[in-house]
Amino acid sequence: MMASATDLSVRRVSTTEAPWVRRIFIGIALVFVLLFLVLPLAAVFTEALRKGFGAYLEGLREPDAWSAIRLTLITAAIAVPLNLVFGVAAAWCIAKYEFRGKAFLTTLVDLPFSVSPVVAGLIYVLVFGAQGWLGPWLAAHDIKIVFAVPGIVLATIFVTFPFIARELIPLMQAQGNEEEQAAIVLGATGWQTFWYVTLPNIKWGLIYGVILCNARAMGEFGAVSVVSGHIRGQTNTMPLHVEILYNEYQSVAAFAVASLLALLAVVTLVIKSAAEWQQERLMKAAAELPPEAPQKVAT
């Protein structure tokens, strides 16, 4: 039964706002973005360049600043690949299989989201510190975890673990496991199924998760602050170095290092938007394919 023109007109009016309503909400959104995103970002670069570009470079050339930058990159270079492996494995297990304890495993994956980063850092101090459970044994074997690079890496891994897994779990669940089952029926091994079937389907979600994980790893403050010991030139990452410089009233040097983190945020946002656009483009192209297209491609 065809809908009448009157019904369509009423339906269109009931789901369409007046122009002035749209302008108000768009204006509110723009003001919010300007006040809470654009202005703080502009303030960072303004303060960093307040005494000229020479002072800006001088703040970045300090040995302690280079040490903080190097430690931040090393921490991210270790934490992100490990979380990549752990996150893909956890997402594969949760999304593709049914087993006893699945809900508990999902809860453990979400645990870093519900635990304060300061508490996460304190956990490692209680376990690996001098007065912790393993402290005497570590001291006897001259192994340093807390107030050293290993503790910083462990704390960063803990707080960034859910990003990749949580990005992939809903994606894998939405895709189902029919393609993997078909590959296994055709004689593919488990590794071949993952490499040639699963990975191409999740690659953009995986890239998105890695981007977020890397941004959090480089910008983490709370957990790292607890386990680092704030040793200048040794255990200070970029966020900790910014705090120390700001507390010492070296505002130009502090904002110079902070501008690097701000640039990281901007680059992360650009790459994230590019990944989302690419994923949407591929999904739209796949939806527009005729039903016989997969058979033609396969042959």
N, C-alpha and C positions, 0 to 999 in steps of 0.2 A: 504494500500500500504506500503510495507516494505521499510525502509530507506536503502540506499546503504551503504557499508562499507566506501566509500569515504566521504559521508555526515556525518557519525558518527565521522570519524577521524577529519574532519574540525571543527565540533561542539565541540569536546573534546579539540582541540588545542585552540580554541577561548575562552574557559572558564577556561583555566588552565595557571597559571603564570609560568614563568621560575623559576628554583630553586633559582637563585641569588636574584630575586625580593622578594620571600618569606623570605629568610634569612635577607634581609635588613629590612623589616617591622617587623619581629620578633625581630631583634636586637634593633630597635627603641623602640618597646614596652617594652622590658626588661630594657633598659636604663632608660626609663621614670619611670617605676615602681621602679627601684633601687633608682633614684634620689629623687623622690617625695613621695614615700611611705616607702620603707625599711630604707633608711638612716635617715629620721626624727624620725622614730620609734626607731631605734637603738640609736640615739642621746639622746632620752628621758631616756632610761634605763642606758646609759653610764653616763650621768650627775647625775642621781639619785644614782648610785653606785660609784661615783667618790671618795668619802671619806670612802668607805667601807660599808659593810652591816649593821654595827651597827649604823652609821649615817643615813642610809636609814630608819631603824626602828625607830630611834629617831624622824625623821621628821614626821612619821606616828602616833607616840604616843602622840603628842601634843594635849591638850584638844581642841584647835581651829580646828585642823585637824579632830578629831573625830566628833566634832560638825558639820563641813561641810559635812563629809561623811554621818552622820545620817540625816541631812536635805536633802541631795540629794536623799537618799533612800526613805525618807518619801514623798518627792515631786513626785518621780517616782511612788511610790506605790499608790498615789492618782490619778495622772494625767493619767497613762496608763489604769487602769480599766475604768475610766470615758470615755476616748477616745475610748476604746474598745466598750462600750455600744453605745455611740453616733455614732461612725464610722460604726458599723454594721447596726444600724437603718437607717442612712443616705444612706448607700450603698443599703440596701434592698429597700428603698423608691425610689431611683433614678433608680436603675437597673430593678426593677420588675414592676413598675407602670408608667402610663402616666397620667400627670395632668398639669394643668395650673401653671406656675411658676417653672417648673422643671429646666429650664436653669438657672434661677436666683438662685435656691438652689444649683445647681452645682457650680456656680460662688462663692457663699458664702463659700462652702467647700474649694475652691482653694484660697480664700482670704489670708490666712496666708502665702502662698507661694509667693505672690506678695507684701506683706507688710514687711518692714524691721523689724526685731525683736526689734530694739531700739524704733521704732515708736509704735510697739505693747505694749511695756512696758510703753511708754509715755501715751498711751490711758488710761491705768488703773490709772496712776497718775492723769490725768485730770478728771477722773470720781470719784475715791475714795480718792484722796489726800486731804490734809487739805484745799486747796483752790479750790477743784473740785466741781462737781455738788452735790455729796452726802457727801462731806467732813464734813460740819457742822453737819448734822444729825448723821453721824457715830461717830463724836467726842462727841456729846451730849449723845449718848448711849454707849460710851466707847467701840466701836467696831473698831478694827485695821485691815485694809486691806493692805494698802501700808506700806512698810518698816516692814512687818511682814510675817509670813508663808502663810496666805491666798493669799496675793498678788503674792507671788512667785508661788504658785500652779496655780492661775488663768492665769498668764502669760505663764507658761509652758503648760497648757492645750491649750491655744490659738495657740501657735507656733507648737504644735505637733498634732493638731486635724486632718489635712488632711492625715496623713500617712496611717492610717488603712482604712479610707474611700476610698482613692484613690487607694489603693491596691485591694480592694474588688469590686469596681464598674465595671472595665472592665472584671473581672473574672465572676461576676454574669451576666453581659450582654452577655458574650460569651456562658454561660451555658443556657440562656433562662429561661423560667418559665414553660416549659411543665411538668416537674416532679412535681412541686408544684401544678399545676392544676390537674394532675392525682391524687395526694394525697387528694386534697380537694374533688374531685368527689367520691373517695372511702370512704369519711366520716371523714377524719382527720380534727382536729381543726387547727387553725392558729398556735398555739404553737407547736403542734405535727408535723405540716408540717415543721416548722423552725428547730426543734430539730432533726428530723429523716431524713429529706430530704436536706434542704438547708445547715445546718451546716456541715454535713460530706463532702459536695461538696466543701466547701470553707475553710475547716480547715487549709490547708497548706498555702493558701494565707493569712488567718487570722493570723497564727503564724508568717509569714514573716512580716506582717504589725506591729504586736506587738513588734517584735524585733527592727525594725527601730524606732518605736515610743519611746521605752524605751531608746535606745541609744541617741536619740535627747533630751529626757527629762533630762537625766543625764548630757549631755554635753552642754546644752543651756547656753549661756552667755549674749547675748545682752539684751533680754527682762528682764531676771532676774536681770541683773546689774542695770537697771533703777528702778525697784520696790523694790529692797532689802534694799537699804540704806547702804550696806557694813558694817553692824554691826558685828564685829568679835565675833564669838562664838554664834551668834543668827541667823543672816539672810544671812550668807555667804554659798553658795554651793561650791562644789569642784572646778569648774572653777574660781569662784570669789576668793576663797582662794589661788589658784595657782597664780593669778594675784597679790594679795597683797604680798605674799611671794617673788615673783620675783622682785617686785618694791622695796622691802626692802633688796634686794641682798642676800636673803636666798635661793640660787639656789638649794642646795641639797634638802632642805625640799620642795621647789616648784616642783622640778622634781620628788620627791618621790610621792607626791599626783598626779602629772600628769601621772605618770606611772600606777596608778590605772585606770585612764580614758583610757590610751592606752591599758591596758589589757582588759578593757571592750570592746574597739573597736575590738580587736583580737577575743575575745570570741563571740561577735556579728557576726563577719564575718564568723566564723566557724559554728555557729548555722544557720545563713542565708544560707550558702552553703549546709549544711545538709538538711535543709528544701527544698531547690530548688532541690537537688538530689532526695529526697524522692518523691516530687511531680512529677518530670519527670519519675521516675521509675514506679509510679502508673499509669501515663498517658500512658506510653508505654505498660504496662501490660494490661490495659484496651483496647488499640488499637489492641493487639494481640489476644484478646478473639474471638472465633468464634461467628457468629450471634446468635446461639441458646443458648449461655452461660447464658444470663440474665434469660431466661425462666427456665433453669435448676436450677439456683441459687434460683429463686423465688419459685420454687416448693420444 
